[in-house]
Amino acid sequence: MKWRLAILTMFLLLWAGSAFGQGCAMCYSSARGATKDGQRAISRGVLVLLIPPVGFMTLGFGMAMRYSKKRDQDNGQDNDQDNDQNDDRVDGQEG
């Protein structure tokens, strides 16, 4: 399973490699030709556009981790109750 995941990841990285270079020359020359205030505005604009997706991903990851911990605790309690009932049956008592 790990091997398949590694191959899939490598394939996706190599496949998307050409997309990383799309339009970079034009954006770079446009930003390079701007004034210092314009360059600062571009940098702030990038940060403003980056904050919401990163925030949503962080929130989603946090909620998923919280749910998984709660689910694991609930499953652990259920397993403990099942084990206790099985132990009682082994001892000759009905649960």
C-alpha positions in Angstrom: 0.0 0.0 0.0 2.8 2.4 0.8 4.5 1.6 -2.5 1.4 2.4 -4.4 1.0 5.7 -2.5 4.6 6.6 -3.3 4.2 5.8 -7.0 0.9 7.8 -7.1 2.6 10.8 -5.4 5.6 10.7 -7.7 3.3 10.5 -10.8 1.2 13.5 -9.6 4.3 15.6 -8.9 5.9 14.8 -12.3 2.6 15.4 -14.1 2.0 18.8 -12.5 5.5 19.9 -12.9 4.8 21.7 -16.2 1.9 23.6 -14.6 4.2 25.3 -12.1 5.9 27.2 -14.9 2.8 28.6 -16.6 2.8 32.4 -16.9 5.7 32.9 -14.4 7.7 35.0 -16.9 5.0 37.5 -17.4 4.0 37.8 -13.8 7.7 38.1 -12.8 8.4 40.9 -15.3 5.2 42.7 -14.4 6.0 42.6 -10.7 9.6 43.5 -11.3 8.6 46.6 -13.3 6.3 47.8 -10.6 7.3 50.4 -8.0 8.3 49.5 -4.5 4.8 50.3 -3.3 3.3 48.2 -6.1 5.6 45.3 -5.2 4.5 45.6 -1.5 0.9 45.7 -2.6 1.4 42.5 -4.7 3.0 40.8 -1.7 0.1 41.8 0.6 -2.4 40.7 -2.0 -0.8 37.3 -2.2 -1.0 37.0 1.6 -4.6 38.1 1.6 -5.5 35.5 -1.0 -3.5 32.8 0.9 -5.0 33.3 4.4 -8.6 32.0 3.8 -7.6 28.6 2.2 -4.9 28.0 4.8 -7.4 28.9 7.6 -10.1 26.6 6.2 -7.6 23.7 5.8 -6.3 24.2 9.3 -9.9 24.3 10.7 -10.9 21.2 8.8 -7.8 19.3 9.9 -8.3 20.3 13.5 -12.0 19.2 13.4 -11.0 15.9 11.7 -8.4 15.2 14.4 -10.9 16.1 17.2 -13.5 13.8 15.7 -11.0 10.9 15.3 -9.9 11.2 18.9 -13.5 11.2 20.1 -14.3 8.2 17.9 -11.3 6.3 19.2 -12.3 7.0 22.8 -15.9 5.9 22.1 -14.7 2.7 20.3 -12.3 2.0 23.2 -15.1 2.2 25.8 -17.3 0.0 23.6 -14.5 -2.6 23.3 -13.9 -2.5 27.1 -17.6 -3.1 27.8 -17.6 -6.0 25.2 -14.5 -7.5 26.9 -16.1 -7.2 30.3 -19.2 -9.0 29.1 -17.1 -11.8 27.5 -15.1 -12.2 30.7 -18.4 -12.6 32.7 -19.6 -15.3 30.3 -16.3 -17.2 30.7 -16.7 -17.1 34.5 -20.1 -18.7 34.1 -22.2 -15.6 34.7 -24.6 -14.4 32.1 -24.2 -10.7 31.1 
